[in-house]
Amino acid sequence: MRILITNDDGIMAPGLSALYQALADLGQVDVVAPETTQSAMGHAISVLTPMLVQRVHVNRLFWGFSVDGKPADCVKLALLELVRPRPDFVVSGINSGANTSINVLYSGTVAGAVEAAFFRIPSIAFSLELSAELDFARAARIARQIFERYAASAPPPGTCLNVNIPALDAGWPRGVRVCPQGTLPMRDHYLSKPDGQGRTIYWLDGRMPDAHEHPDSDLHALAERYVAVTPLRFDMTHHAALKEVAEWSWPATFE
């Protein structure tokens, strides 16, 4: 088995090292990850600027490729240039902080897994809920068990799972729930202050929505201390609306 690991917290992040150690004995594990933190970059890719790639030794554990780019860049570059033969699976994480509900769209961790799905490679993204003490070692043990079940199921090409692990301060999770992505947005607001030169600085702040407002979602499963597993797809077409929109009175010609 050949596995490619990436993330959005940067190649030196503890979550990535823990994930590597948990999966290393399952086969050939390659690492291609951003040089620096790329949180909340979503599915951005580098088009107008070149990327520097360096081979680096990470925490005296393994060699990997450090990419001056985004998580999606890392996977695209790995699959087209850096990793041969192509991996059987792409694993992204372990992210510092959950990626549930609308945050799935902002997440660089998830984007790394989705980019692999574009290439028809089964992928999985792992995130650990924030808490007083982030126990990446135990989270990686959970991630390995989830990944082993995933790999054993022989998922179809392009299958992508988003996995969120609850905070481990209170002990091991209560189990696994397969559930849909929540659709409640963050309760965002901006903090503002003058910068001393007559301009205004804005800083995004906010909090997650109440999980109980969206039962049976990934957000709710995490709140109840379950590992939340959500299959994702990148087809954003609203198929149910296609017929209705097609019947609107559209212009017949353009001049």
C-alpha positions as a Markdown table, in Angstrom:
| # | Residue | x | y | z |
|---|---|---|---|---|
| 1 | Met | 0.0 | 0.0 | 0.0 |
| 2 | Arg | 1.2 | 3.5 | -0.8 |
| 3 | Ile | 0.0 | 6.5 | 1.1 |
| 4 | Leu | 0.5 | 10.2 | 0.6 |
| 5 | Ile | 0.2 | 12.5 | 3.7 |
| 6 | Thr | -0.5 | 16.2 | 3.6 |
| 7 | Asn | -2.0 | 18.8 | 5.9 |
| 8 | Asp | -2.6 | 22.6 | 6.2 |
| 9 | Asp | -0.8 | 23.2 | 9.5 |
| 10 | Gly | 2.6 | 22.9 | 7.9 |
| 11 | Ile | 5.1 | 20.1 | 7.4 |
| 12 | Met | 6.5 | 20.5 | 11.0 |
| 13 | Ala | 3.1 | 20.3 | 12.7 |
| 14 | Pro | 2.8 | 17.7 | 15.5 |
| 15 | Gly | -0.5 | 16.4 | 14.0 |
| 16 | Leu | 1.3 | 15.4 | 10.8 |
| 17 | Ser | 4.2 | 13.7 | 12.6 |
| 18 | Ala | 1.7 | 11.8 | 14.8 |
| 19 | Leu | -0.2 | 10.7 | 11.7 |
| 20 | Tyr | 2.9 | 9.6 | 9.9 |
| 21 | Gln | 4.0 | 7.5 | 12.9 |
| 22 | Ala | 0.6 | 5.8 | 13.1 |
| 23 | Leu | 0.5 | 4.9 | 9.4 |
| 24 | Ala | 4.2 | 4.3 | 8.7 |
| 25 | Asp | 4.1 | 0.5 | 9.0 |
| 26 | Leu | 1.2 | 0.1 | 6.6 |
| 27 | Gly | 3.3 | 0.5 | 3.5 |
| 28 | Gln | 5.2 | 3.2 | 1.7 |
| 29 | Val | 4.3 | 6.6 | 3.2 |
| 30 | Asp | 5.2 | 9.8 | 1.3 |
| 31 | Val | 4.8 | 13.3 | 2.8 |
| 32 | Val | 4.2 | 16.5 | 0.7 |
| 33 | Ala | 3.0 | 19.4 | 2.9 |
| 34 | Pro | 3.0 | 23.2 | 3.1 |
| 35 | Glu | 6.1 | 24.9 | 4.3 |
| 36 | Thr | 4.0 | 27.1 | 6.6 |
| 37 | Thr | 0.5 | 27.1 | 8.1 |
| 38 | Gln | -2.2 | 27.4 | 5.5 |
| 39 | Ser | -5.3 | 27.2 | 7.7 |
| 40 | Ala | -8.6 | 28.4 | 6.2 |
| 41 | Met | -7.1 | 28.6 | 2.7 |
| 42 | Gly | -9.9 | 26.4 | 1.3 |
| 43 | His | -9.2 | 25.0 | -2.1 |
| 44 | Ala | -6.9 | 27.8 | -3.3 |
| 45 | Ile | -4.1 | 26.9 | -5.6 |
| 46 | Ser | -1.0 | 28.8 | -6.7 |
| 47 | Val | -1.5 | 30.1 | -10.3 |
| 48 | Leu | 0.3 | 33.4 | -10.5 |
| 49 | Thr | 3.4 | 32.6 | -8.4 |
| 50 | Pro | 5.9 | 29.8 | -8.6 |
| 51 | Met | 6.4 | 27.4 | -5.7 |
| 52 | Leu | 9.7 | 26.4 | -4.0 |
| 53 | Val | 9.9 | 22.7 | -3.1 |
| 54 | Gln | 12.5 | 21.4 | -0.7 |
| 55 | Arg | 13.2 | 18.0 | 0.7 |
| 56 | Val | 13.4 | 18.3 | 4.5 |
| 57 | His | 13.9 | 16.0 | 7.5 |
| 58 | Val | 11.0 | 16.3 | 9.9 |
| 59 | Asn | 11.5 | 15.9 | 13.6 |
| 60 | Arg | 14.1 | 13.2 | 13.1 |
| 61 | Leu | 11.3 | 10.9 | 12.0 |
| 62 | Phe | 11.0 | 11.1 | 8.2 |
| 63 | Trp | 11.9 | 12.9 | 5.0 |
| 64 | Gly | 9.2 | 14.9 | 3.2 |
| 65 | Phe | 8.7 | 17.5 | 0.6 |
| 66 | Ser | 8.1 | 21.1 | 1.9 |
| 67 | Val | 6.1 | 23.1 | -0.6 |
| 68 | Asp | 5.8 | 26.9 | -0.5 |
| 69 | Gly | 2.1 | 26.7 | -1.5 |
| 70 | Lys | -1.4 | 25.6 | -0.4 |
| 71 | Pro | -2.6 | 22.1 | 0.6 |
| 72 | Ala | -4.3 | 21.6 | -2.8 |
| 73 | Asp | -1.0 | 22.6 | -4.4 |
| 74 | Cys | 0.8 | 20.0 | -2.4 |
| 75 | Val | -1.5 | 17.2 | -3.5 |
| 76 | Lys | -1.6 | 18.3 | -7.2 |
| 77 | Leu | 2.2 | 18.7 | -7.3 |
| 78 | Ala | 2.7 | 15.3 | -5.5 |
| 79 | Leu | 0.5 | 13.4 | -8.0 |
| 80 | Leu | 1.8 | 15.1 | -11.1 |
| 81 | Glu | 5.5 | 15.4 | -10.3 |
| 82 | Leu | 6.8 | 14.3 | -6.9 |
| 83 | Val | 5.5 | 10.9 | -6.0 |
| 84 | Arg | 5.8 | 7.8 | -8.2 |
| 85 | Pro | 4.0 | 5.5 | -8.5 |
| 86 | Arg | 0.8 | 7.2 | -7.6 |
| 87 | Pro | -0.4 | 6.6 | -4.0 |
| 88 | Asp | -3.3 | 4.3 | -3.3 |
| 89 | Phe | -4.7 | 6.7 | -0.7 |
| 90 | Val | -4.2 | 10.3 | 0.3 |
| 91 | Val | -4.5 | 11.2 | 4.0 |
| 92 | Ser | -4.7 | 14.8 | 5.2 |
| 93 | Gly | -4.2 | 16.0 | 8.8 |
| 94 | Ile | -4.3 | 15.6 | 11.7 |
| 95 | Asn | -5.6 | 19.2 | 11.8 |
| 96 | Ser | -5.4 | 21.3 | 14.9 |
| 97 | Gly | -9.2 | 22.1 | 15.3 |
| 98 | Ala | -12.4 | 20.5 | 14.0 |
| 99 | Asn | -13.6 | 21.0 | 10.4 |
| 100 | Thr | -17.3 | 20.6 | 10.7 |
| 101 | Ser | -20.3 | 22.3 | 9.2 |
| 102 | Ile | -19.6 | 25.3 | 6.9 |
| 103 | Asn | -15.9 | 25.2 | 8.0 |
| 104 | Val | -15.5 | 22.2 | 5.6 |
| 105 | Leu | -15.6 | 24.7 | 2.7 |
| 106 | Tyr | -12.9 | 26.9 | 4.3 |
| 107 | Ser | -10.6 | 24.0 | 5.4 |
| 108 | Gly | -7.2 | 23.5 | 3.8 |
| 109 | Thr | -7.1 | 20.1 | 5.4 |
| 110 | Val | -10.3 | 19.0 | 3.7 |
| 111 | Ala | -9.1 | 20.6 | 0.4 |
| 112 | Gly | -6.1 | 18.4 | 0.4 |
| 113 | Ala | -8.3 | 15.3 | 0.5 |
| 114 | Val | -10.7 | 16.7 | -2.1 |
| 115 | Glu | -7.9 | 17.5 | -4.5 |
| 116 | Ala | -7.0 | 13.8 | -4.4 |
| 117 | Ala | -10.6 | 12.9 | -5.1 |
| 118 | Phe | -10.3 | 15.0 | -8.3 |
| 119 | Phe | -7.6 | 12.6 | -9.3 |
| 120 | Arg | -9.9 | 9.6 | -8.5 |
| 121 | Ile | -7.8 | 8.6 | -5.5 |
| 122 | Pro | -9.6 | 7.6 | -2.3 |
| 123 | Ser | -8.8 | 10.1 | 0.4 |
| 124 | Ile | -9.6 | 11.0 | 4.0 |
| 125 | Ala | -9.1 | 14.2 | 6.1 |
| 126 | Phe | -8.6 | 14.0 | 9.9 |
| 127 | Ser | -9.2 | 16.8 | 12.3 |
| 128 | Leu | -9.0 | 17.0 | 16.1 |
| 129 | Glu | -11.3 | 19.3 | 18.1 |
| 130 | Leu | -9.5 | 22.0 | 20.0 |
| 131 | Ser | -9.1 | 21.6 | 23.7 |
| 132 | Ala | -6.8 | 22.5 | 26.6 |
| 133 | Glu | -4.3 | 19.8 | 25.6 |
| 134 | Leu | -4.3 | 18.4 | 22.0 |
| 135 | Asp | -3.4 | 14.7 | 22.3 |
| 136 | Phe | -2.2 | 14.0 | 18.8 |
| 137 | Ala | -0.7 | 10.7 | 19.8 |
| 138 | Arg | -4.1 | 9.3 | 20.8 |
| 139 | Ala | -5.8 | 11.0 | 17.9 |
| 140 | Ala | -3.4 | 9.3 | 15.6 |
| 141 | Arg | -4.3 | 5.9 | 17.1 |
| 142 | Ile | -8.0 | 6.6 | 16.3 |
| 143 | Ala | -7.1 | 7.8 | 12.8 |
| 144 | Arg | -5.2 | 4.6 | 12.1 |
| 145 | Gln | -8.2 | 2.5 | 13.1 |
| 146 | Ile | -10.5 | 4.6 | 11.0 |
| 147 | Phe | -8.1 | 4.5 | 8.0 |
| 148 | Glu | -7.7 | 0.7 | 8.3 |
| 149 | Arg | -11.4 | 0.2 | 8.1 |
| 150 | Tyr | -11.6 | 2.6 | 5.2 |
| 151 | Ala | -8.9 | 0.9 | 3.2 |
| 152 | Ala | -10.3 | -2.5 | 3.9 |
| 153 | Ser | -13.6 | -1.5 | 2.5 |
| 154 | Ala | -12.0 | -0.9 | -1.0 |
| 155 | Pro | -13.6 | 2.5 | -1.5 |
| 156 | Pro | -14.4 | 3.4 | -5.1 |
| 157 | Pro | -12.0 | 5.8 | -6.9 |
| 158 | Gly | -12.5 | 9.4 | -5.8 |
| 159 | Thr | -14.2 | 8.6 | -2.5 |
| 160 | Cys | -13.5 | 11.3 | 0.1 |
| 161 | Leu | -14.2 | 11.1 | 3.8 |
| 162 | Asn | -14.1 | 14.0 | 6.3 |
| 163 | Val | -13.3 | 12.7 | 9.8 |
| 164 | Asn | -13.5 | 14.8 | 13.0 |
| 165 | Ile | -12.2 | 13.5 | 16.3 |
| 166 | Pro | -13.7 | 14.9 | 19.5 |
| 167 | Ala | -11.5 | 16.5 | 22.1 |
| 168 | Leu | -9.8 | 13.7 | 24.1 |
| 169 | Asp | -9.4 | 15.5 | 27.5 |
| 170 | Ala | -12.4 | 13.6 | 28.8 |
| 171 | Gly | -11.2 | 10.2 | 27.5 |
| 172 | Trp | -11.8 | 8.1 | 24.3 |
| 173 | Pro | -14.7 | 8.9 | 22.0 |
| 174 | Arg | -18.0 | 7.1 | 22.5 |
| 175 | Gly | -17.9 | 5.6 | 19.1 |
| 176 | Val | -18.3 | 6.5 | 15.4 |
| 177 | Arg | -21.2 | 8.3 | 13.7 |
| 178 | Val | -21.6 | 8.5 | 10.0 |
| 179 | Cys | -23.5 | 11.7 | 9.5 |
| 180 | Pro | -24.0 | 14.6 | 7.0 |
| 181 | Gln | -22.1 | 17.9 | 7.0 |
| 182 | Gly | -23.9 | 20.6 | 9.0 |
| 183 | Thr | -25.0 | 23.7 | 7.1 |
| 184 | Leu | -25.1 | 26.2 | 9.9 |
| 185 | Pro | -22.7 | 29.1 | 9.4 |
| 186 | Met | -20.3 | 30.3 | 12.0 |
| 187 | Arg | -21.6 | 33.2 | 14.2 |
| 188 | Asp | -19.1 | 35.6 | 12.8 |
| 189 | His | -18.3 | 39.2 | 13.7 |
| 190 | Tyr | -15.4 | 41.6 | 13.3 |
| 191 | Leu | -13.4 | 43.4 | 15.8 |
| 192 | Ser | -12.2 | 46.8 | 14.6 |
| 193 | Lys | -9.8 | 49.4 | 15.8 |
| 194 | Pro | -7.9 | 52.4 | 14.3 |
| 195 | Asp | -4.3 | 51.7 | 13.2 |
| 196 | Gly | -2.9 | 55.1 | 14.2 |
| 197 | Gln | -2.8 | 56.3 | 10.6 |
| 198 | Gly | -6.4 | 57.1 | 10.1 |
| 199 | Arg | -7.2 | 53.6 | 8.8 |
| 200 | Thr | -9.3 | 50.9 | 10.3 |
| 201 | Ile | -8.2 | 47.3 | 11.0 |
| 202 | Tyr | -10.7 | 44.5 | 11.0 |
| 203 | Trp | -10.1 | 41.1 | 12.7 |
| 204 | Leu | -12.5 | 38.2 | 12.1 |
| 205 | Asp | -13.9 | 36.6 | 15.3 |
| 206 | Gly | -16.8 | 34.4 | 16.1 |
| 207 | Arg | -17.9 | 31.0 | 17.5 |
| 208 | Met | -19.4 | 27.8 | 16.2 |
| 209 | Pro | -23.2 | 27.5 | 16.1 |
| 210 | Asp | -25.1 | 25.6 | 18.7 |
| 211 | Ala | -24.8 | 21.9 | 17.7 |
| 212 | His | -28.3 | 21.2 | 19.0 |
| 213 | Glu | -29.7 | 23.5 | 16.3 |
| 214 | His | -28.6 | 20.9 | 13.7 |
| 215 | Pro | -29.2 | 17.4 | 15.1 |
| 216 | Asp | -27.7 | 14.4 | 13.3 |
| 217 | Ser | -25.0 | 16.5 | 11.7 |
| 218 | Asp | -21.2 | 16.3 | 12.1 |
| 219 | Leu | -21.3 | 19.2 | 14.5 |
| 220 | His | -23.8 | 17.4 | 16.7 |
| 221 | Ala | -21.9 | 14.1 | 16.6 |
| 222 | Leu | -18.7 | 15.9 | 17.7 |
| 223 | Ala | -20.6 | 17.7 | 20.6 |
| 224 | Glu | -21.7 | 14.3 | 21.8 |
| 225 | Arg | -18.1 | 13.0 | 21.7 |
| 226 | Tyr | -18.4 | 10.7 | 18.7 |
| 227 | Val | -16.0 | 10.5 | 15.9 |
| 228 | Ala | -17.9 | 12.1 | 13.0 |
| 229 | Val | -17.4 | 10.6 | 9.6 |
| 230 | Thr | -18.9 | 12.4 | 6.6 |
| 231 | Pro | -18.6 | 11.3 | 2.9 |
| 232 | Leu | -17.9 | 14.4 | 0.7 |
| 233 | Arg | -18.3 | 15.1 | -2.9 |
| 234 | Phe | -17.1 | 18.0 | -5.0 |
| 235 | Asp | -20.1 | 18.2 | -7.4 |
| 236 | Met | -21.7 | 21.4 | -6.1 |
| 237 | Thr | -24.6 | 21.3 | -8.6 |
| 238 | His | -28.0 | 21.8 | -7.0 |
| 239 | His | -29.5 | 18.9 | -9.0 |
| 240 | Ala | -33.0 | 19.3 | -7.5 |
| 241 | Ala | -33.2 | 22.9 | -8.9 |
| 242 | Leu | -31.9 | 22.1 | -12.4 |
| 243 | Lys | -35.4 | 21.5 | -13.9 |
| 244 | Glu | -37.0 | 24.6 | -12.3 |
| 245 | Val | -34.1 | 26.9 | -13.3 |
| 246 | Ala | -34.2 | 25.5 | -16.9 |
| 247 | Glu | -37.9 | 26.5 | -17.1 |
| 248 | Trp | -37.3 | 30.2 | -16.3 |
| 249 | Ser | -37.7 | 32.7 | -19.2 |
| 250 | Trp | -34.2 | 32.9 | -20.4 |
| 251 | Pro | -33.2 | 35.2 | -23.4 |
| 252 | Ala | -33.6 | 33.4 | -26.7 |
| 253 | Thr | -30.7 | 35.3 | -28.4 |
| 254 | Phe | -28.0 | 37.8 | -27.6 |
| 255 | Glu | -27.0 | 40.8 | -29.7 |
